[in-house]
Amino acid sequence: MRILVVEDEPKLASFLERGLKQEGFAVDVATDGLQAESMTEENPYDLVVLDVMLPTKSGLEVCRKLRETLPRLPILMLTALDKPSAVVQGLNRGADDYLTKPFQFEVLVARIRALLRRAQVSTEMDAKLSCADLEIDLIAKTVTRAGEKISLTAREFMLLNYLLVRKGRIVSRMDILEKVWETSFDTDSNIVEVYINFLRKKIDKPFATKLLHTVVGMGYVLREPD
C-alpha cells in the first residue's frame, strides 16, 4: 500500500515516513499543499495523511480538491486544532477521518488500516463498470456485452477500463499513452489508434449500437447511446 504524507514540519514528517515504512507501507512525503496536489495527480496513492496547516495551500483546500478529483481516495487529516468546529470543518471538506495532535503513532496506524479496509470493501463492491449493455468486471477480469463474453488482451482490457472510468468524457491520445502505456514520449507511434481499432472490432462491430466514438482532433469517448 502506498501512502502520501503531507506534513510541513520536518521532524514529524520524517517520523511518520520512517514509522509507516516500518509498518510495511510505501511512503512519499509532500511538504506543502500544491506539491501534494501535484503528487496525487502523478501517483496512484491508496491513502493520504494530510495536515491542515500547510504552506502554499491549506490542507482543507487540498482535501476539497482531492475529494473532487479522487472521490474514493481515503484521507486522514491531522491538526493541532482540537475544537469540534475544526473537526467538523475537516470532515465537511471530505476527510474520512480526523486525528488531533499530539497523537499516539499506534492510533494513527490503526486508523490508517481501518480506512484501507473500508476502501477495499468499497472497491470490491464497485468492481463492475458498465456502459449500456457493455460490462467489465475488474476482479474477474471479464468483459461482456449483451451477455456475450468478449475476449480481450491485457492491454485491450486496460484501455477499456480507462475509457469506462471516464465514460462520457473525451480522452486524448496523449492521455491514453500516459495512463495506459505509461509513456508520453512515443508521440510518433500509432499504437493508440491501432488498439482503439482492435477494441472497436471486439466491443462494437458485432453489435448494432456503437459505444466507442472518435472525436476528430480531440480524442476518443465511450458513451451511452442517445
C-alpha positions in Angstrom: 0.0 0.0 0.0 1.3 3.4 -0.9 0.7 6.4 1.3 1.3 10.1 0.8 2.1 12.0 4.0 1.5 15.8 3.6 3.3 17.5 6.5 5.5 20.6 6.5 7.1 20.1 10.0 10.3 18.2 9.1 10.7 16.2 12.3 7.1 15.0 12.3 7.2 14.2 8.5 10.4 12.2 9.0 9.0 10.4 12.0 5.8 9.5 10.1 7.7 8.4 7.0 10.1 6.2 9.0 7.4 4.7 11.2 5.0 3.9 8.3 7.7 2.3 6.3 8.5 0.1 9.3 4.8 -0.9 9.3 5.2 -2.1 5.7 3.8 0.8 3.7 5.4 2.6 0.8 5.6 6.3 1.8 6.1 9.6 -0.1 6.2 13.0 1.6 4.9 16.3 0.4 5.7 19.5 2.4 3.1 21.9 1.0 -0.4 21.9 -0.4 0.5 22.4 -4.1 3.1 19.7 -4.0 0.6 17.4 -2.5 -1.9 18.0 -5.3 0.8 17.6 -7.9 2.0 14.3 -6.4 -1.6 12.8 -6.3 -2.0 13.7 -9.9 1.2 11.8 -10.8 1.0 8.8 -8.5 -1.7 6.3 -7.5 -1.9 6.5 -3.7 -4.0 4.2 -1.5 -4.4 6.8 1.3 -3.3 10.4 2.1 -2.3 11.6 5.6 -3.0 15.3 5.4 -2.0 18.1 7.8 -4.4 21.1 8.0 -1.9 23.9 8.3 0.3 23.8 5.2 2.3 26.4 3.1 1.0 27.4 -0.4 -2.4 25.9 0.1 -4.2 24.7 3.2 -4.9 21.1 4.0 -8.7 21.9 3.9 -8.4 23.2 0.4 -6.3 20.2 -0.7 -8.8 17.9 0.8 -11.7 19.5 -1.0 -9.8 19.3 -4.3 -8.8 15.7 -3.8 -12.4 14.8 -3.0 -13.5 16.3 -6.3 -10.8 14.6 -8.4 -10.3 11.3 -6.5 -13.6 10.7 -4.7 -12.6 7.2 -3.4 -9.1 8.1 -2.1 -9.1 7.8 1.8 -8.0 10.9 3.5 -6.9 11.1 7.2 -6.5 14.7 8.4 -4.0 15.8 11.1 -4.4 19.0 13.0 -3.3 20.8 16.2 -6.8 22.3 16.4 -9.0 20.1 18.6 -12.1 22.2 18.7 -15.3 20.4 17.5 -15.8 23.1 14.8 -12.4 22.4 13.3 -13.1 18.7 13.2 -16.5 19.3 11.6 -14.9 21.6 9.0 -12.4 19.0 8.0 -15.0 16.3 7.7 -17.2 18.6 5.7 -14.4 19.2 3.2 -14.3 15.5 2.6 -11.9 13.9 5.1 -12.7 10.3 6.0 -11.2 10.6 9.5 -9.6 13.2 11.7 -6.8 12.9 14.3 -5.6 15.7 16.5 -2.0 16.4 17.5 -0.3 15.2 19.6 -1.4 11.6 18.8 0.0 8.1 19.5 1.6 6.5 16.5 -0.2 3.2 17.2 -3.6 5.0 16.9 -2.6 6.6 13.6 -1.6 3.2 12.2 -4.9 1.7 13.4 -6.9 4.5 11.8 -5.0 4.1 8.6 -5.6 0.3 8.5 -9.3 0.8 9.2 -9.6 3.3 6.3 -7.8 1.0 4.0 -10.0 -1.9 4.9 -13.1 0.2 4.3 -11.7 1.3 0.9 -11.0 -2.3 -0.1 -14.6 -3.3 0.7 -15.9 -0.3 -1.3 -13.6 -1.2 -4.3 -14.8 -4.8 -4.3 -18.5 -3.6 -4.2 -17.8 -1.3 -7.2 -15.7 -3.7 -9.2 -18.0 -3.7 -12.2 -18.1 -0.8 -14.7 -20.7 -0.5 -17.5 -21.7 1.5 -20.5 -25.2 0.5 -21.8 -25.0 -3.3 -22.2 -21.2 -3.4 -22.0 -19.8 -4.5 -18.7 -16.3 -5.1 -17.3 -15.6 -7.0 -14.0 -12.3 -5.7 -12.6 -11.9 -8.6 -10.2 -12.8 -11.5 -12.5 -11.1 -9.7 -15.4 -14.1 -10.4 -17.7 -15.9 -8.3 -20.3 -19.4 -8.9 -21.7 -21.7 -7.1 -24.0 -25.4 -8.0 -24.2 -24.5 -11.1 -22.1 -21.9 -12.3 -24.6 -18.4 -12.8 -23.3 -15.7 -10.8 -25.1 -12.1 -11.9 -25.0 -9.6 -9.1 -24.7 -5.8 -9.0 -24.4 -4.3 -7.4 -21.2 -3.6 -4.1 -23.0 -7.1 -4.0 -24.5 -8.6 -4.6 -21.1 -6.5 -1.8 -19.6 -7.6 0.5 -22.4 -11.3 -0.4 -22.0 -11.0 0.1 -18.2 -9.5 3.5 -18.7 -12.3 4.5 -21.1 -15.0 3.2 -18.9 -13.8 5.0 -15.8 -14.0 8.2 -17.9 -17.3 7.2 -19.6 -18.9 10.2 -21.3 -15.6 12.2 -21.2 -13.3 12.7 -24.2 -9.8 11.4 -23.6 -6.9 12.4 -25.8 -4.3 10.2 -27.4 -1.7 11.6 -25.0 -3.9 10.9 -22.0 -4.1 7.2 -23.2 -0.4 7.0 -23.8 0.4 8.3 -20.3 -2.2 6.3 -18.4 -2.4 3.0 -20.3 1.1 2.8 -21.8 2.7 4.9 -19.0 4.7 6.9 -21.5 4.4 10.3 -23.2 7.5 10.1 -25.4 6.4 7.9 -28.3 4.4 10.6 -29.9 5.0 9.4 -33.5 3.7 5.9 -32.9 0.1 5.0 -33.9 -0.2 2.4 -31.1 -3.2 4.1 -29.6 -5.1 4.2 -32.9 -4.2 0.5 -33.5 -5.6 -0.6 -30.1 -8.6 1.6 -30.4 -9.3 -0.2 -33.7 -8.7 -3.6 -32.0 -11.1 -2.7 -29.2 -13.8 -1.3 -31.5 -13.8 -4.5 -33.6 -14.5 -6.5 -30.4 -16.9 -4.4 -28.4 -18.7 -2.5 -31.2 -18.5 -4.2 -34.6 -20.7 -7.2 -33.8 -23.4 -5.0 -32.3 -25.9 -2.6 -33.8 -25.3 0.2 -31.3 -21.8 1.8 -31.3 -20.4 2.9 -27.9 -16.8 3.9 -28.8 -16.5 7.1 -30.7 -13.7 9.2 -32.3 -13.9 12.9 -31.7 -11.9 14.4 -34.5 -9.0 16.5 -33.3 -9.7 15.7 -29.7 -9.6 12.0 -28.9 -12.0 9.2 -28.0 -15.1 8.8 -25.9 -17.1 5.8 -24.6 -20.6 6.9 -24.2 -24.2 5.7 -23.7 -26.4 5.8 -26.8 -28.8 8.7 -27.0 
